[in-house]
Amino acid sequence: MGKESTKGPLMPGTLEMLVLKTLTRGPLHGYGIAQYIRQVSDDVLRVEEGSLYPALQRLQIKGWVTSEWDVTGNNRRARYYRLTPLGRKQLAAESAAYNRITEAIARVMNPA
Amino acid sequence: MQKFLEFWRRLLFLRRRGRFDRELEEEMRFHLEMKIEENVAGGMKPEEARYAARRQLGNDTLFREVSREMWGFTSAETLIQDVRYGLRTLLKNPAFTAVAVLTLALGVGANTAIFSVVNAVLLKALPYHDSERLVLVSGAQHSAGPGTLSFPEAQDFAARLTTLEDFAAVQTQSVNLTGGAQPERVRGAFVTANFFEVFNLTPSTGRTFSRGEDQPGAERVVVVNEGFRRRRLNSAPDPAGQKLVLNGEPYSVIGVVPSSFRHPLDPEVEIWMTAQRFPGYAPRRDARYLFGVGHLGPGVTPEQAQAEADAVASQMAQAYPDESAGRGAKVERLEELMVRNIRPILLALFAAVGCILLIACSNLANLMLARGAARQKEFALRAALGAGRWRLVRQLLTETTLLALLGGSLGLLLARWGLDLLLAANPGVLPAGEVRLDAPVLLFTLGASVLTGVLFGLSPAWQLLSIDLHTTLKEGGRTGGEGAGAPRARSVFVVVQVALALVLLVGGSLFIKSFYTLLHVDPGFKPQNLLTLEYRLPRNKYVESSAQWEFHRQVVEQLRGVPGVESAALIRGLPLTGNGGSVRIALPDGEAPPRGQEPQVMFNTATPGYFETMGIPFLNGRAFDDRDRLDAPAVFVVNQTMARRFWPNQDPVGKQVRIVDSDTTGTVVGVVGDAKHMWLSEAQQPQLYNCYSQSPGFFATVVVRTKVEPMGLSQAVREAVWKVDKDQPVWKVRSVESLVAYNVADKRFLMLLMAVFAALALTITSVGLYGIVSYTVGQRTHEIGIRMALGARTGDVLRLVVKQGMRLAAMGVGLGLIASLALTRFIQSLLFGVSATDALTFTGVPALLGVVALLACYIPARRATKVDPLIALRQE
């Protein structure tokens, strides 16, 4: 149980930032995005993967991400998401803000 | 830009809405399958892998739902849903919906109709520039009503009133227009040269008056309006220079002004002449015939202007004691003057319709509460299935607002019809052309409807918020469960309704009684079978008094010869026409009061047959007769009130009276009965008559007693006058009965509407009372069944149910009585011959309301006694 608590819900907006970051590596389908985030974050950020989909809708409405149907390596239909230039700009802004906050938090948590 | 693109994407989404669900499902299935494969690859058994994958993905139905909602115009879509659901619910209960919509329509309709009148009459500014600063300046004789100013006085005020920005003098009078096929009477105004500047009016053709044209010796010029140009000048494009014969003298047209300009003293004025052309003009200080109009200076209050006018008037009174002693001045805002009489009437009506809307509101709130109780299970179920409380409240408010809007639309329709009826039934009371259902009125209706919806939706919503889910659902088949507060809320609503209805009924009864009293006032004459008309002789044609009298005498003679005419006479100012003046008198026998403070009496001039023709009884002495010629000593007739006031316990016949203003002394020869002059409701004034043959003058009112329907003779009497002079215009040919009707028209208007509103309030309230008692009976069927099974008799049950309803009614009546006592004094000034705390009204109306309430309780109570205890108990 104690371990679970560090895998709690994400801060609002964090998931979207992670999706944007993931997509900088190229177009990816929903399962791919989820898999990548899980692997890279070493299972720490394990959320219900279905919650990815509402986030993807929001990114599309905002115009940060577009999508189209394509075929996967083993010939299955999947919807691929692609970062737009606007999305790239948004990511830059968000990671800058994120860095500022984490640095600030880090300074408070680990004073020199 | 960002927002717009977002909006655009959402719009585009609407096109692929159907595909979206399918695609999202496919996408998530793909995700799930990949996940299962991953799990199997990790060493799980297929069943286990599937289960784990589902868990890792979470509640896919919910995520799909949320994803879809993200694309929607969320609030708008929920609203549409609510509206749809609301409409369906309303259609499922047609009886409820019909009652609710109709109640509302009546409430909103009455309010819209009255508001449109209030809007047109009280709220709209006069159509003049800076109309809120326009004031009327009049002369005043101590406490008497507004009087006129002479030309020199007007000039003094114009020069010395620094609080006014500008000052023009005006008077209106009908003008004889001759030279056409028939002599015609035109409404004319006589104004100082700067009049059009004060009203900032530019002519559409030609020019208006220039400085100095209002001085004696200037050319005779006239400005006409567009309507006159079309009608009389054959739409001449440039009528300047055309000649008109007005009051027997030639005038040159100099300009045309738009017809949209309404003369402030008389909206029907079509031609304007300069002030010195007023018939009988003299540059004397006591030749008074003008009113002043002007704008208050910026930031000046009417009180400041009044103070200055007082000072100027008292300086004038000192400087010219012979002409101006005792005279004052009055400055009043024009807008205020125009609405002074109608405002209290409209406010009373507005308050009444406001009460009706409140009654309708609380009635509906009660209906909704009752229905809310019945729908509690539906709401509890929906809440249990996950609907948020606020979402349900929103749903409920949407429903009531829908009802309100439906009611409002129907109300608007009712208001339209009602307004047409109102205006048609009350000519003269309201400015017909200006009362419209325009944008402000529609806005008012919309606002009133929505507010009503929210107001009567609030109580059931509040009730909804206090539902205890578990209890309600657990109660199973029983419908009895409702919040403990609801019955009390319903009782409060009923009490308030009854109280408001009582206030309206008391008001309505007072107005009815007042009008009834007014209709039974003895005017002092017999208005049936009397026909009247007016004419004014041109001054240059009848210069000598003897010529004037000769004309009048011949008119009376001609009229007597008309078949169907019983008798005919002349009077200067006929009662109830608004014509007539007063004079200051002195009694040479008595002590002379200081100058300027002599007593005033109504003054009129009559021919010998006048009293007989009108049916005014002769009490003492003799009437005027042929002895009273121009060169004979002056004689007077006085009315009973004058006789009593000036010669108490003496015979006035033979006494001397001096008229101060004209300095004529005469002898009283007879006493006649009192007759009302300005208003049927007026307190009787002392009246002094002199004899037409001794004081002929130019203006005359003909009065004819007919043996046939008076208006049937209207053409014959016109022609009788034209036999004397074919160029003499006559006007205002009408029956005296119509004058009586017109005189009480505003009271009649008020009485009718108040009666209708009171009846409306009574109806809605009794329906409400009936509704709540029926509902309670329905709720208590079980209890009543038990009581009857235990041996209660019909009478006991009846008493039980009726008592409950009547307790509420009694509380309402009590509250209403207190409110009425507090409120009716505000309408005292609108009442005639009845006190605002009239004992009969204050006992009769509660009794009436009590009987109606009893009936409204008794009918459902009877039903309660028909309950079969077996069936009632089995219902459990």
Contacts between the chains, C-beta under 8 A, distances in Angstrom:
chain1	res1	chain2	res2	distance
A	29	B	27	7.6
A	29	B	30	7.2
A	29	B	31	7.9
A	30	B	27	6.0
A	30	B	28	7.4
A	30	B	30	7.7
A	30	B	31	5.2
A	31	B	30	6.6
A	31	B	31	4.4
A	31	B	34	4.4
A	31	B	35	7.0
A	34	B	31	7.2
A	35	B	38	7.7
A	48	B	56	7.2
A	48	B	57	6.6
A	48	B	58	3.0
A	48	B	59	7.7
A	48	B	63	8.0
A	49	B	31	6.9
A	49	B	35	7.5
A	49	B	56	5.6
A	49	B	57	5.1
A	49	B	58	6.9
A	50	B	28	6.9
A	50	B	57	4.5
A	50	B	58	4.1
A	50	B	59	6.8
A	50	B	60	5.2
A	50	B	62	7.8
A	50	B	63	3.9
A	51	B	58	6.4
A	51	B	63	6.3
A	53	B	24	6.7
A	53	B	27	7.4
A	53	B	28	6.5
A	53	B	63	5.2
A	53	B	64	7.3
A	53	B	67	4.9
A	54	B	63	6.1
A	54	B	66	4.4
A	54	B	67	4.8
A	54	B	70	5.9
A	56	B	67	7.7
A	57	B	67	4.7
A	57	B	70	4.2
A	57	B	71	6.3
A	58	B	70	5.7
A	60	B	9	7.2
A	61	B	6	5.7
A	61	B	9	5.6
A	61	B	10	6.7
A	61	B	70	6.5
A	61	B	71	6.8
A	62	B	6	6.8
A	63	B	2	7.9
A	63	B	5	5.8
A	63	B	6	7.2
A	63	B	9	6.8
A	69	B	23	7.8
A	76	B	30	6.6
A	77	B	26	7.2
A	77	B	30	7.3
A	78	B	27	7.2
A	78	B	30	5.4
A	79	B	23	7.0
A	79	B	27	5.0
